[in-house]
Amino acid sequence: QVQLVESGGGLVQAGGSLRLSCAATGNIFSINFMGWYRQAPGKERELVASTTIGGRTNYADPVKGRFTISRDNAKNTVYLQMNSLKLEDTAAYYCAAQQYGLTYWGQGTQVTVSS
């Protein structure tokens, strides 16, 4: 069992920044994938950014150049640095981790960008 503890969401003005954190606890061995997804009301959940134990990263086109995913392996934690936030970034953000082919999810944290 893997538990994901998220923090960092909140309300921010357009152009501002937020840093999301996701710490994996429990049986954290052999986690080979961690990432961030988001879902806005009435829309499908989409992958925002991801990283693997091998260091590969992936970003959705709308956030390239603005968001950065990073990790601290010693703390089993992944971060999402979000800069130059836009109104369309408003969504519930979910941390995810993959272990042995199973995906674990955080409970979600709301990011709201205002004008």
Backbone hydrogen bonds, N-H to C=O, Kabsch-Sander energy under -0.5 kcal/mol:
donor,donor_aa,acceptor,acceptor_aa,energy
3,Q,25,T,-2.4
5,V,3,Q,-0.5
5,V,23,A,-2.5
6,E,4,L,-0.6
7,S,21,S,-1.9
10,G,110,Q,-0.8
12,V,112,T,-2.5
14,A,114,S,-3.0
15,G,85,L,-3.0
16,G,13,Q,-2.3
18,L,82,M,-2.1
20,L,80,L,-2.6
21,S,7,S,-2.7
22,C,78,V,-2.0
23,A,5,V,-2.5
24,A,76,N,-2.9
25,T,3,Q,-2.8
27,N,1,Q,-2.7
28,I,26,G,-1.6
31,I,28,I,-1.0
32,N,30,S,-0.6
32,N,98,Q,-1.7
33,F,98,Q,-0.9
34,M,51,T,-2.3
35,G,96,A,-2.4
36,W,49,A,-3.1
37,Y,94,Y,-2.9
38,R,46,E,-2.3
39,Q,92,A,-2.0
43,K,40,A,-2.2
46,E,38,R,-2.7
48,V,36,W,-3.1
49,A,36,W,-1.5
50,S,58,N,-1.9
51,T,34,M,-2.8
52,T,56,R,-1.6
53,I,32,N,-0.9
55,G,52,T,-2.1
58,N,50,S,-1.8
60,A,48,V,-2.5
63,V,60,A,-1.7
64,K,60,A,-0.8
64,K,61,D,-0.9
66,R,63,V,-2.2
67,F,63,V,-2.4
68,T,81,Q,-2.2
70,S,79,Y,-1.7
72,D,77,T,-2.9
75,K,72,D,-0.8
76,N,72,D,-0.7
76,N,73,N,-0.6
77,T,72,D,-1.9
78,V,22,C,-2.5
79,Y,70,S,-2.9
80,L,20,L,-2.4
81,Q,68,T,-2.9
82,M,18,L,-3.3
82,M,80,L,-0.6
83,N,66,R,-1.8
83,N,81,Q,-0.6
84,S,15,G,-0.6
85,L,16,G,-2.2
89,D,86,K,-1.8
90,T,87,L,-1.8
91,A,111,V,-2.0
92,A,39,Q,-2.3
93,Y,91,A,-0.6
93,Y,109,T,-3.0
94,Y,37,Y,-2.8
96,A,35,G,-2.4
97,A,104,Y,-2.1
98,Q,33,F,-2.4
99,Q,102,L,-2.7
100,Y,30,S,-0.6
102,L,99,Q,-2.4
104,Y,97,A,-3.2
106,G,95,C,-2.6
109,T,93,Y,-2.4
111,V,91,A,-2.6
112,T,10,G,-2.5
112,T,110,Q,-0.5
114,S,12,V,-2.4
114,S,112,T,-0.5
